[in-house]
Amino acid sequence: MSFLQSALGVVALLGIAWLASEQRRAIHWRPVWSGIVLAMVLALAIRWVPGVSSAVAAIRTGQAPCAAGCETALMVASRMVAIPP
């Protein structure tokens, strides 16, 4: 039910913006729909793909999403390019 309410809200906001526009024929709809589809794909990824939700939460809180893995990757990379530790 909340999905339908959200979709109705998006359609209502698009309708209000279209009605308030002075040059309705000048609206380029492809970027509008591309942005909506991109937002939906991101929302679905956050909801259903394992790890994406925790990565977004870590970014939001300012924590590194790969706390232990980053040190290992840095150590391996430093040995590959001969950077002293």
C-alpha positions in Angstrom: 0.0 0.0 0.0 2.8 2.4 0.8 4.3 1.8 -2.7 1.0 3.0 -4.3 0.9 6.0 -2.0 4.5 6.9 -2.9 3.8 6.4 -6.7 0.7 8.6 -6.4 2.9 11.3 -4.6 5.4 11.3 -7.4 2.7 11.6 -10.0 1.0 14.4 -8.1 4.3 16.3 -7.8 5.0 15.9 -11.5 1.5 17.1 -12.3 1.7 20.1 -10.0 5.1 21.0 -11.6 3.7 20.6 -15.1 0.6 22.7 -14.2 2.9 25.5 -12.8 5.1 25.5 -15.8 4.9 28.4 -18.2 6.2 26.4 -21.2 4.7 23.0 -20.9 5.9 21.9 -24.3 9.5 22.7 -23.5 9.7 20.1 -20.8 12.2 17.3 -21.7 10.6 14.2 -20.3 13.5 11.8 -20.8 15.7 13.3 -18.0 12.6 13.4 -15.7 11.8 9.7 -16.3 15.5 8.7 -16.2 15.8 10.3 -12.7 12.7 8.6 -11.5 13.9 5.2 -12.8 17.4 5.8 -11.3 15.8 6.6 -7.9 13.7 3.5 -8.0 16.6 1.3 -9.0 18.6 2.7 -6.1 15.8 2.2 -3.7 15.3 -1.4 -4.8 19.0 -2.1 -4.5 19.1 -0.7 -0.9 16.1 -2.8 0.0 16.9 -6.1 -1.7 20.6 -6.4 -2.5 22.6 -7.7 0.5 25.4 -5.3 1.6 24.1 -2.2 -0.2 21.9 -1.2 2.8 24.8 -1.5 5.2 27.1 0.3 2.8 24.6 3.2 2.5 24.2 3.2 6.3 28.0 3.4 6.8 28.3 6.2 4.3 25.5 8.1 6.0 27.1 7.7 9.5 30.5 8.6 8.2 32.1 5.2 8.9 34.2 3.4 6.3 32.2 0.6 4.8 35.3 -1.6 4.5 37.0 -1.0 7.8 39.1 -4.2 8.0 39.3 -4.8 4.3 40.7 -1.3 3.5 43.8 -2.0 5.7 44.5 -5.3 3.9 44.0 -3.7 0.5 46.4 -0.9 1.4 49.0 -3.3 2.6 48.8 -5.4 -0.6 48.8 -2.3 -2.8 51.8 -0.8 -0.9 53.8 -4.1 -1.5 52.9 -4.0 -5.2 54.2 -0.5 -5.8 57.0 -0.7 -3.2 55.7 2.0 -0.8 57.3 1.5 2.6 54.6 0.8 5.3 
